[in-house]
């Protein structure tokens, strides 16, 4: 099986611009590709994790990754997938976030001996002259085509700022610069980035008469149908200070039965033959598959020692004896307002806090998690749908657990 065929078999590829040429470049180890990471927080989250795994997989096959840190594009903000404008960040905040990203990306990608590049688009975007950009890129972008792009269409009714409208041009300009400076011939991204990525391939073709290629990867979904890593209480971070290895393990241990094999195919480096043998697994066997998934991904992010600790801790906690002893709290329809309940009220109802004030302190101090995911927002809410038939497990501190059910 070729490298490209394996990407297809793992369900990673969503769209490509020229499949035959992309196959050739990837299979022969001639792809010099980039993926962009806008530093909007001080840690990468599991939404980035899929891209990092793809970069690692392709580097192992002899291709050269470029990790592009968006020190420039973060000054604008990507409107894709958002209902409102991002809060504007200072240069100091962006630079701090970039430093954090560099450390995390280096855990996945080998930057030694020129095997990969780590670059910051602030190096060329922040010094651009506005008139220069208009003359260099402006003539090659159709406003009509941009307005029809999905990333803009969904924002038109609620309001799209002119600042954000420029994001597609800036991302396209990145590919144009990377092509010229580093021989970058391919860009990868999430399926929601397709319009922006096509802009870059067109700009290179119009300006240089050269061909470059774009490929998007499928966005993995969790059981609620949201983008990977997004649950009722925020993102699942790769930074162990923001999401502990145990909570990271638990996040993957709790994926839906219908998602577990897709996650194993897309994110782990287990052989496809071994994964395909799991296709017929049911019942308790699926729980074993979830353990495999959680262990492999925790090992990738936090190392084997932490993965072993997380697995041992999870097994001890949810062994049959402990599960039987775990206290339960049952919510009724009266506990919800518009189908949801605030985290502070939920902690009180579950008996984990005596008052809203105590619950607030617990959340602010980072001592609360739901199904293994830390809750840090005192305004976070939990929906009836997210509780489901099986309930959720709320943890406060290191030893207090309550299973919350809805009746």
RAJO-V321021 format. One line per field, one symbol per residue. ss: DSSP state (h for helix, s for strand, l for the rest). phi: phi as a letter, one per 30 degrees, with the letter a starting at -180 (. if undefined). A space follows every 50 residues. Layout:
BEGIN
ss = ???
phi = ???
END
This chain:
BEGIN
ss = llhhhhhhhlllssssllhhhhhhhhhllllsssssslllllllshhhhh hhhhhhhhhhlllsssssslllhhhlllllllllllllllhhhhhhhhhh hhhhhllllllhhhlssssslhhhhllllhhhhhhhlhhhllhhhhhhlh hhhhhhlllllhhhhlhhhhhhhhhhhhhhhhlllssssshhhhhhhhhh hhhhhhhhllllssssslllslllllsllssllsslslllllllhhhhhh hhhlllhhhhhhhhhhhllllhhhhhlllllllhhhhhhhhhhhhhhhhh hhlhhhhhhhhhhhhhhllhhhhhhlssssslhhhlsllssshhhhhhhl lllllhhhhhhhhhlllsssllssllllllssshhhhllllsssssllls ssssssl
phi = .dedddddddidccbbdbddddeddddcicdcbbbcbdddbcadbddded ddddedddddcjdcdcdccddcdddcjddeiccbddddcddddddddded dedddddccdcdhidabbbbdddcddcddedddeddcedcbddeddddde dcedcdddjbddededeedddddededddddbidcabcadddcedddded dddddddciccbbbbccdddccddicdejcbdcjcccddddcbdeddded eddcddedcdddddddcccddeddddddecdbhdddddddddeddddddd dcjddddddddddddddcdedddddddbbccceddcbhibbddddddddd icbdaddddddddddicbbbhicdcccdcdbbcddddiddibcccbicbc bbcccbc
END
